[in-house]
Amino acid sequence: MDTRIFKEIYNSRNKRKMPAFEVPEVLKSLGVPIFEPNEVFMHSNRKTIVEEARDQVENEMRFAEQTHPLQKNHPAYIFEGAEPMSDGIAQAALLTRSAVRNGLPDTILHNPSAKLDIDEEMVRDAILHGERYNPTLEKLPARFDPVMFWVRHIRLHGTPVIKRNNIILNNLLRHVILGGLRTQSLENNLQVNRDSPLSVFISGGQYFSKTPLVLRAQPHLTVQSPDSTVTMPWAGPIDVKAASDEPLPDIYPISPVIDFEKDTIYNDDLLLTRRNQKTHIHSILWSREQDQKYPWTTEQNMANAILTTYSAAVAEATRNGASTLKKPVLVRGVQLVNGRLDLVALQLNTLKPTVEGDNTEKNILWIEKGLRLYKPRPYYEQMETVEKLDMNVFHKFVALLLGFGAPHAH
């Protein structure tokens, strides 16, 4: 390869003269003495000049070091939904002291009040509002091809995945609320807050006696109601006793807290929207985007949904400063990931964390894992029509949100 032309370009660049340095007007206005680089060493009083400059710098106003208002002396485990749970559902059940039930109860699924007049075309249109019609133009992430990983693809602009999913959840929830009001399945209108922070503080038990746990989340939709019926438990005393007799999962040799981070900046008080109002948490809905290189499994997605819903349930039970649970409460959680819904209903029967030995009281979890609502397109492609829409999944979504009261006779 002939490098002569490159050498000529390099030499021509070296011959260019740089413009002379000019003292900025702002610096001149301060009245600071300015010398040439070597001029200061030619003065007989150069030592005095240097000392005066040093004194001037030391006497300048300095900003005092301020500590973070949430800085604590003792570290805490932090859960923010950023790291996947290593052992999935079993690990989440152990941390939340819960007995797991796969599938929603039949009395909830076949509840007559959950039969709404919402046809398939309305659901398709709700999905297309997020996948196609939204005009947002933001810079999308760089595309990663696992096969041709060395190829650099063109950066595209469009609607981010999180925003698409949030729009879909918004539209689906709106259909359920309006349908419930039309059929009188909902006696009171639900109050919705968007992107409100949520934080709860848990201490004690086997894992959090020395280092407490802080559960943080920012669900896109926090749904509350002035009617306490929305938090009525699904399981009666006999079902709760049967669940309490079941052993908790054993994930040894994995530590249940292995996936939590430690930090000294956290809120040791409850953080919940509408905390001082006479409302009750009905459900929380949020979405997350899968990592292109390291996507989470369906087990890890469900574990994230369980812990996030658990934080909402604890917030509902302690919103008035209570440290003990007078009666069970039930909170619902919906997570949308890559066109799949993770449905969670958590009945909080006790606020006590998991202890070593017999846990006489346990919470109950009803879960529906990775239900395919529709088949999404990759984020760098435009969706024209909704493919493989499953209305049975949507009906389970409606049944979860409109399943009130204790369906069991005992």
C-alpha positions, 0 to 999 in steps of 0.5 A: 500500500502506498503511504506517500499521500498519507504522509503528505496529508500529515505534513501539511497538517503539521505546517498549519499555524494555530490561531493565537490565544486570546484572553476571554472577555469574561476573564478580563472583567474579573481583574485577574492578573494575566501573564505570559507562560514564561513571564512569571518566572522573570519577575523578582517577586514571583514567589509573592505572586504565586502565594497571592494566587494561592491565597485567592484560590483558597479564599474563593467560595466553595460549595459545601459537600451535601449528602443525599437526603435519603443517605443512610448509615446502614446498607439495604438490599434493593430490588428495582426489577433490573436483575433477573431472579436466578431461580425464578418463581420458586425464589420469589415465592420464598422471598414473599412467603407465598404458596403458589397456585398455577392458574386463576380460580375457576370461580374468577374465570367464569365470573358472569360480571367479567363477560363484557361486550368487547369484541376482537376488533376493539382489542386489535385496534387497541394493540395497533394504537401502540404498535402502528398509529403512535407518531412518536419518533425517538432514536431506537436502540442499536439492532443486534443480530445474534447470527451476523453480530459484526454487522452494524445496522442503521439506527432507526427512529420510531416508538420505543418498545416500552411506550408501545406496550404502555399504550396497549395497556392503557387502551386495554384497561380503558376498555375494561373500565368502560365495559365494567361501568356499562354492565355495572360490574364496577360500582365506582369508577377506578382512579388511575395514576401514571408512572407514579413511584412505589417503594416499601421497606421490609425488615426482619425474618430470616433474610432481612433481619441484619440487612433490610429489603427495599422494593422499588417500582414505577408501574405505568398504571396504578389503579385505585378505588374508593371501594374496599371491595376491590381488595377482598380476598379470594381464599377463605380461612380454610384455603388459607390454612391449607396453603399455610401447611404447604412447605416453602420452596427450597432453592439451596444452594442458591441464596434468595438475596443473591440477585439484590443490590446493596445501597445506602441511599433508599427510602425507609418510609412508604412511598405510594401515590394517593397515600393520604386519600381513602382509596385502595389499590386495585391493581398495577400494570407495567411493561418491560423490554427484553434485552437483545443479547440476554433476554429473560426467561418466562420464569424470570419475568414472572418472578419480577411480576410477583415481587413487584405485585408484592410491593404493591400489596405491602404498600396497601396493607401499610398505607395508614402506618399499620405494622400488622395486618388486620385482614387479608388484602388482595392486589393484582399485577399485570406485566406485558413483555414481548406480546405476553401477559404475566398475570398475578393475584397476590393475597396478603395474609401476613406481613411477616417475612420468611423465617427459619423453620415453620412459617405458620402463615403464608400468602397465596399467589395465583399466577398465569405465566407468559400468556401470548396475547398477540405476536409482536413484530421486531421493534425495527419493523412496522406492524400492519395487522395484529397476528395470532390474537388470542381472545382467551388471554384477553378474557383472563385479563378481564377476569383478573381485573373484575374478579372481586369478593371471596369466590370461595364459600369457605 
